[in-house]
């Protein structure tokens, strides 16, 4: 799984306001959060609240919708608009699909937030293209068919919980001019996206070319390196930003959609 970008996480926020005894609405609790304050490895979520509250309850679900962790903390001593940590435990070799956070106050007001910090990098065998070509040779189609099967398996397992989008990121080695490599990587990513669509993939598909700017193996300029001639296939939440971080964010790749 690739690291999440700040806006790759889908946040669904539902605030319930309950009227008081006199019929006057009570002040809602607004819960704020960003992906920089979620650590899935350490299993810590930090969030802010807009007003004093009493309790916070967290439920963690895996890709099948099964509960794999939960936690509860008191909030009476927590100040509004400060980061509040809540930690959970979960079994090894499990993947978080969704976190459900409920914050409640003593006066009966509660806010429910669903967080989807999910993306999956599809393991695959890269297509071999001819030099300076974006044409997919017939002999290479079996690699794409195998990748598509893996993509469809992930979609089938997870589509009941989340709407997904496939991101295809093309890369080259450092042989040749940078501008040429950017276009070549874009054309190859587009060709693969078009192939998946032709083969029946229904998901929204976005593609971009990063050229030689996000190297897997660091090399000098004009170095023929097979590891850098690659394409990433990443499934992320539909409607979020591309689920990439680090050096990817430094490149203005210009994501495009395949029809």
CORLINFEN-V804484 format. One record per residue. N is the residue number from 0. RES is the residue in one letter. PSI is psi in whole degrees, -180 to 180 (NA if undefined). OMEGA is omega in radians with two decimals (none if undefined). D_CENTER is the distance of its C-alpha to the mean C-alpha in Angstrom with 1 decimal. Layout:
n:N res:RES psi:PSI omega:OMEGA d_center:D_CENTER
n:N res:RES psi:PSI omega:OMEGA d_center:D_CENTER
This chain:
n:0 res:X psi:132 omega:3.12 d_center:8.5
n:1 res:X psi:153 omega:3.10 d_center:7.7
n:2 res:X psi:147 omega:-3.11 d_center:7.8
n:3 res:X psi:143 omega:2.98 d_center:5.4
n:4 res:X psi:168 omega:-3.04 d_center:7.3
n:5 res:X psi:-36 omega:-3.05 d_center:9.4
n:6 res:X psi:15 omega:3.11 d_center:8.5
n:7 res:X psi:-14 omega:-3.09 d_center:4.9
n:8 res:X psi:127 omega:3.06 d_center:6.0
n:9 res:X psi:129 omega:3.14 d_center:8.4
n:10 res:X psi:121 omega:3.09 d_center:11.7
n:11 res:X psi:115 omega:-3.02 d_center:14.7
n:12 res:X psi:124 omega:3.09 d_center:17.9
n:13 res:X psi:120 omega:-3.12 d_center:21.2
n:14 res:X psi:123 omega:3.13 d_center:24.3
n:15 res:X psi:123 omega:3.10 d_center:27.5
n:16 res:X psi:125 omega:-3.08 d_center:30.8
n:17 res:X psi:132 omega:-3.11 d_center:33.9
n:18 res:X psi:147 omega:3.11 d_center:37.4
n:19 res:X psi:-177 omega:-3.07 d_center:39.8
n:20 res:X psi:-32 omega:-3.14 d_center:43.3
n:21 res:X psi:7 omega:3.14 d_center:44.8
n:22 res:X psi:5 omega:-3.13 d_center:42.4
n:23 res:X psi:136 omega:3.13 d_center:40.6
n:24 res:X psi:144 omega:3.10 d_center:36.8
n:25 res:X psi:158 omega:-3.11 d_center:35.3
n:26 res:X psi:125 omega:3.14 d_center:32.9
n:27 res:X psi:162 omega:3.05 d_center:29.3
n:28 res:X psi:114 omega:3.05 d_center:26.8
n:29 res:X psi:126 omega:-3.13 d_center:23.8
n:30 res:X psi:126 omega:3.14 d_center:20.9
n:31 res:X psi:156 omega:-2.98 d_center:18.6
n:32 res:X psi:151 omega:2.93 d_center:15.6
n:33 res:X psi:163 omega:-3.01 d_center:12.9
n:34 res:X psi:-20 omega:3.10 d_center:10.1
n:35 res:X psi:-17 omega:-3.13 d_center:12.9
n:36 res:X psi:26 omega:2.99 d_center:14.9
n:37 res:X psi:124 omega:3.10 d_center:12.8
n:38 res:X psi:101 omega:-3.10 d_center:13.6
n:39 res:X psi:-28 omega:3.12 d_center:12.5
n:40 res:X psi:-43 omega:3.11 d_center:15.1
n:41 res:X psi:-10 omega:3.09 d_center:17.9
n:42 res:X psi:55 omega:3.12 d_center:16.8
n:43 res:X psi:129 omega:3.00 d_center:17.5
n:44 res:X psi:133 omega:3.03 d_center:16.3
n:45 res:X psi:139 omega:-3.12 d_center:18.2
n:46 res:X psi:166 omega:3.08 d_center:19.0
n:47 res:X psi:152 omega:3.06 d_center:21.9
n:48 res:X psi:150 omega:-3.04 d_center:24.5
n:49 res:X psi:-14 omega:-3.11 d_center:26.8
n:50 res:X psi:164 omega:3.14 d_center:29.9
n:51 res:X psi:144 omega:3.14 d_center:31.4
n:52 res:X psi:174 omega:-3.02 d_center:30.2
n:53 res:X psi:-47 omega:-3.06 d_center:31.3
n:54 res:X psi:158 omega:3.00 d_center:28.6
n:55 res:X psi:131 omega:3.14 d_center:24.9
n:56 res:X psi:132 omega:-3.09 d_center:23.7
n:57 res:X psi:134 omega:3.03 d_center:20.3
n:58 res:X psi:133 omega:-3.09 d_center:19.4
n:59 res:X psi:129 omega:-3.11 d_center:16.5
n:60 res:X psi:149 omega:3.09 d_center:15.7
n:61 res:X psi:-171 omega:-3.04 d_center:14.6
n:62 res:X psi:-16 omega:3.09 d_center:13.3
n:63 res:X psi:0 omega:-3.10 d_center:16.9
n:64 res:X psi:5 omega:-3.14 d_center:17.2
n:65 res:X psi:139 omega:3.08 d_center:19.6
n:66 res:X psi:125 omega:-3.14 d_center:20.1
n:67 res:X psi:-3 omega:3.12 d_center:19.5
n:68 res:X psi:158 omega:3.07 d_center:20.2
n:69 res:X psi:163 omega:-3.13 d_center:21.8
n:70 res:X psi:155 omega:3.08 d_center:23.5
n:71 res:X psi:141 omega:3.09 d_center:25.8
n:72 res:X psi:156 omega:3.02 d_center:27.2
n:73 res:X psi:149 omega:-3.08 d_center:30.0
n:74 res:X psi:7 omega:-3.05 d_center:29.5
n:75 res:X psi:-30 omega:-3.12 d_center:33.2
n:76 res:X psi:4 omega:-3.09 d_center:33.3
n:77 res:X psi:134 omega:-3.13 d_center:30.1
n:78 res:X psi:146 omega:3.07 d_center:30.5
n:79 res:X psi:151 omega:3.06 d_center:28.6
n:80 res:X psi:26 omega:2.98 d_center:26.1
n:81 res:X psi:153 omega:-3.10 d_center:25.6
n:82 res:X psi:128 omega:-3.10 d_center:22.7
n:83 res:X psi:121 omega:-3.13 d_center:23.2
n:84 res:X psi:143 omega:2.97 d_center:21.7
n:85 res:X psi:131 omega:-3.07 d_center:21.4
n:86 res:X psi:155 omega:3.11 d_center:20.9
n:87 res:X psi:167 omega:3.02 d_center:20.6
n:88 res:X psi:154 omega:3.10 d_center:21.4
n:89 res:X psi:157 omega:3.14 d_center:20.0
n:90 res:X psi:153 omega:3.05 d_center:21.3
n:91 res:X psi:156 omega:3.09 d_center:20.5
n:92 res:X psi:33 omega:3.02 d_center:18.4
n:93 res:X psi:152 omega:-3.09 d_center:16.4
n:94 res:X psi:132 omega:3.13 d_center:12.6
n:95 res:X psi:125 omega:3.02 d_center:11.4
n:96 res:X psi:-42 omega:-3.04 d_center:10.1
n:97 res:X psi:145 omega:3.00 d_center:11.6
n:98 res:X psi:131 omega:3.10 d_center:13.9
n:99 res:X psi:116 omega:-3.10 d_center:16.9
n:100 res:X psi:127 omega:3.08 d_center:18.9
n:101 res:X psi:123 omega:3.10 d_center:22.4
n:102 res:X psi:128 omega:-3.07 d_center:24.6
n:103 res:X psi:152 omega:3.10 d_center:28.3
n:104 res:X psi:165 omega:-3.10 d_center:31.5
n:105 res:X psi:-23 omega:-3.12 d_center:35.1
n:106 res:X psi:13 omega:2.99 d_center:36.1
n:107 res:X psi:7 omega:3.12 d_center:34.0
n:108 res:X psi:138 omega:3.14 d_center:31.0
n:109 res:X psi:149 omega:3.04 d_center:27.5
n:110 res:X psi:137 omega:3.13 d_center:23.9
n:111 res:X psi:125 omega:-3.11 d_center:21.1
n:112 res:X psi:130 omega:3.04 d_center:17.5
n:113 res:X psi:126 omega:-3.14 d_center:14.6
n:114 res:X psi:133 omega:-3.12 d_center:11.3
n:115 res:X psi:85 omega:-3.11 d_center:8.2
n:116 res:X psi:65 omega:-2.89 d_center:6.1
n:117 res:X psi:133 omega:2.89 d_center:4.7
n:118 res:X psi:152 omega:-3.11 d_center:3.7
n:119 res:X psi:124 omega:3.00 d_center:7.2
n:120 res:X psi:123 omega:-3.07 d_center:9.4
n:121 res:X psi:117 omega:3.08 d_center:12.5
n:122 res:X psi:134 omega:-3.05 d_center:15.6
n:123 res:X psi:168 omega:3.02 d_center:18.3
n:124 res:X psi:126 omega:-3.07 d_center:21.6
n:125 res:X psi:146 omega:3.05 d_center:21.6
n:126 res:X psi:140 omega:3.03 d_center:24.0
n:127 res:X psi:119 omega:3.11 d_center:27.0
n:128 res:X psi:152 omega:3.00 d_center:28.1
n:129 res:X psi:156 omega:-3.13 d_center:31.6
n:130 res:X psi:130 omega:3.10 d_center:32.2
n:131 res:X psi:25 omega:-3.11 d_center:31.2
n:132 res:X psi:147 omega:3.04 d_center:30.2
n:133 res:X psi:13 omega:3.14 d_center:27.2
n:134 res:X psi:132 omega:3.10 d_center:29.2
n:135 res:X psi:114 omega:-3.14 d_center:27.9
n:136 res:X psi:151 omega:-3.13 d_center:30.9
n:137 res:X psi:-37 omega:-3.12 d_center:31.9
n:138 res:X psi:-17 omega:-3.10 d_center:32.0
n:139 res:X psi:-9 omega:-3.04 d_center:28.2
n:140 res:X psi:-30 omega:-3.13 d_center:27.1
n:141 res:X psi:-32 omega:3.09 d_center:27.1
n:142 res:X psi:-43 omega:3.14 d_center:24.2
n:143 res:X psi:-37 omega:3.10 d_center:22.1
n:144 res:X psi:-40 omega:3.12 d_center:23.5
n:145 res:X psi:-40 omega:3.11 d_center:22.4
n:146 res:X psi:-42 omega:-3.14 d_center:18.8
n:147 res:X psi:-37 omega:3.10 d_center:18.8
n:148 res:X psi:-41 omega:3.10 d_center:20.2
n:149 res:X psi:-42 omega:3.12 d_center:17.3
n:150 res:X psi:-46 omega:-3.14 d_center:14.8
n:151 res:X psi:-35 omega:3.09 d_center:17.1
n:152 res:X psi:-43 omega:3.12 d_center:17.4
n:153 res:X psi:-43 omega:3.13 d_center:13.8
n:154 res:X psi:-45 omega:-3.12 d_center:13.9
n:155 res:X psi:-37 omega:-3.10 d_center:17.2
n:156 res:X psi:-29 omega:-2.94 d_center:16.2
n:157 res:X psi:-9 omega:-2.98 d_center:13.3
n:158 res:X psi:-21 omega:3.13 d_center:14.3
n:159 res:X psi:-13 omega:-3.11 d_center:16.6
n:160 res:X psi:-21 omega:-3.00 d_center:14.0
n:161 res:X psi:141 omega:2.97 d_center:11.3
n:162 res:X psi:134 omega:-2.99 d_center:11.6
n:163 res:X psi:162 omega:3.00 d_center:9.5
n:164 res:X psi:144 omega:3.10 d_center:9.5
n:165 res:X psi:133 omega:3.08 d_center:10.2
n:166 res:X psi:130 omega:3.14 d_center:10.0
n:167 res:X psi:116 omega:-3.08 d_center:13.2
n:168 res:X psi:119 omega:-3.12 d_center:14.0
n:169 res:X psi:147 omega:-3.12 d_center:17.7
n:170 res:X psi:156 omega:3.04 d_center:19.6
n:171 res:X psi:175 omega:2.96 d_center:23.3
n:172 res:X psi:-167 omega:-3.02 d_center:25.7
n:173 res:X psi:12 omega:3.11 d_center:28.0
n:174 res:X psi:124 omega:3.10 d_center:30.9
n:175 res:X psi:170 omega:-3.13 d_center:32.0
n:176 res:X psi:148 omega:-3.11 d_center:31.3
n:177 res:X psi:-46 omega:-3.11 d_center:27.9
n:178 res:X psi:-40 omega:3.12 d_center:28.0
n:179 res:X psi:-41 omega:-3.14 d_center:29.0
n:180 res:X psi:-36 omega:3.08 d_center:26.2
n:181 res:X psi:-46 omega:-3.13 d_center:23.6
n:182 res:X psi:-40 omega:3.14 d_center:25.2
n:183 res:X psi:-44 omega:3.14 d_center:25.6
n:184 res:X psi:-36 omega:3.07 d_center:21.9
n:185 res:X psi:-46 omega:-3.12 d_center:21.1
n:186 res:X psi:-39 omega:3.13 d_center:23.7
n:187 res:X psi:-41 omega:3.08 d_center:22.6
n:188 res:X psi:-40 omega:3.10 d_center:19.0
n:189 res:X psi:-42 omega:-3.13 d_center:20.7
n:190 res:X psi:-40 omega:3.13 d_center:23.1
n:191 res:X psi:-42 omega:3.10 d_center:20.5
n:192 res:X psi:-43 omega:3.13 d_center:18.6
n:193 res:X psi:-37 omega:3.12 d_center:22.1
n:194 res:X psi:-46 omega:3.13 d_center:23.0
n:195 res:X psi:-41 omega:3.13 d_center:20.2
n:196 res:X psi:-43 omega:3.13 d_center:21.2
n:197 res:X psi:-33 omega:-3.12 d_center:24.8
n:198 res:X psi:5 omega:3.00 d_center:24.2
n:199 res:X psi:7 omega:3.12 d_center:23.0
n:200 res:X psi:124 omega:-3.05 d_center:19.2
n:201 res:X psi:-16 omega:-3.09 d_center:18.7
n:202 res:X psi:153 omega:2.88 d_center:15.0
n:203 res:X psi:137 omega:-3.11 d_center:14.4
n:204 res:X psi:127 omega:3.06 d_center:14.0
n:205 res:X psi:146 omega:3.14 d_center:13.5
n:206 res:X psi:153 omega:3.14 d_center:15.1
n:207 res:X psi:157 omega:3.10 d_center:16.1
n:208 res:X psi:126 omega:-3.13 d_center:18.6
n:209 res:X psi:-3 omega:3.12 d_center:18.4
n:210 res:X psi:-131 omega:-3.12 d_center:21.9
n:211 res:X psi:18 omega:-2.99 d_center:23.0
n:212 res:X psi:-11 omega:3.07 d_center:21.0
n:213 res:X psi:78 omega:-3.06 d_center:18.3
n:214 res:X psi:139 omega:3.02 d_center:20.6
n:215 res:X psi:-38 omega:3.07 d_center:19.9
n:216 res:X psi:120 omega:-3.11 d_center:23.5
n:217 res:X psi:127 omega:-3.13 d_center:25.3
n:218 res:X psi:162 omega:2.98 d_center:28.4
n:219 res:X psi:170 omega:3.09 d_center:31.1
n:220 res:X psi:153 omega:3.13 d_center:31.3
n:221 res:X psi:41 omega:3.11 d_center:32.7
n:222 res:X psi:126 omega:3.09 d_center:31.6
n:223 res:X psi:108 omega:-3.09 d_center:31.1
n:224 res:X psi:112 omega:-3.07 d_center:28.2
n:225 res:X psi:-37 omega:-3.10 d_center:26.7
n:226 res:X psi:-26 omega:-3.12 d_center:23.6
n:227 res:X psi:-15 omega:3.09 d_center:22.6
n:228 res:X psi:91 omega:-2.96 d_center:23.1
n:229 res:X psi:172 omega:3.07 d_center:19.9
n:230 res:X psi:135 omega:3.07 d_center:17.0
n:231 res:X psi:136 omega:2.97 d_center:13.3
n:232 res:X psi:116 omega:-3.08 d_center:11.9
n:233 res:X psi:128 omega:3.03 d_center:8.1
n:234 res:X psi:131 omega:3.12 d_center:7.0
n:235 res:X psi:175 omega:3.13 d_center:4.2
n:236 res:X psi:137 omega:3.05 d_center:5.9
n:237 res:X psi:135 omega:3.10 d_center:9.1
n:238 res:X psi:-13 omega:3.08 d_center:10.4
n:239 res:X psi:176 omega:3.04 d_center:7.6
n:240 res:X psi:159 omega:3.08 d_center:7.8
n:241 res:X psi:133 omega:-3.03 d_center:6.8
n:242 res:X psi:63 omega:3.14 d_center:4.0
n:243 res:X psi:154 omega:-3.11 d_center:7.3
n:244 res:X psi:-175 omega:3.06 d_center:9.8
n:245 res:X psi:-132 omega:-3.06 d_center:13.5
n:246 res:X psi:-23 omega:3.11 d_center:15.8
n:247 res:X psi:-37 omega:-3.06 d_center:13.5
n:248 res:X psi:-14 omega:3.14 d_center:13.7
n:249 res:X psi:-8 omega:-3.07 d_center:17.4
n:250 res:X psi:128 omega:3.05 d_center:17.8
n:251 res:X psi:83 omega:-2.98 d_center:18.4
n:252 res:X psi:-32 omega:-3.13 d_center:17.2
n:253 res:X psi:75 omega:-3.12 d_center:17.6
n:254 res:X psi:138 omega:3.13 d_center:15.1
n:255 res:X psi:153 omega:-3.12 d_center:17.3
n:256 res:X psi:140 omega:3.03 d_center:17.2
n:257 res:X psi:138 omega:-3.13 d_center:19.2
n:258 res:X psi:NA omega:none d_center:21.7
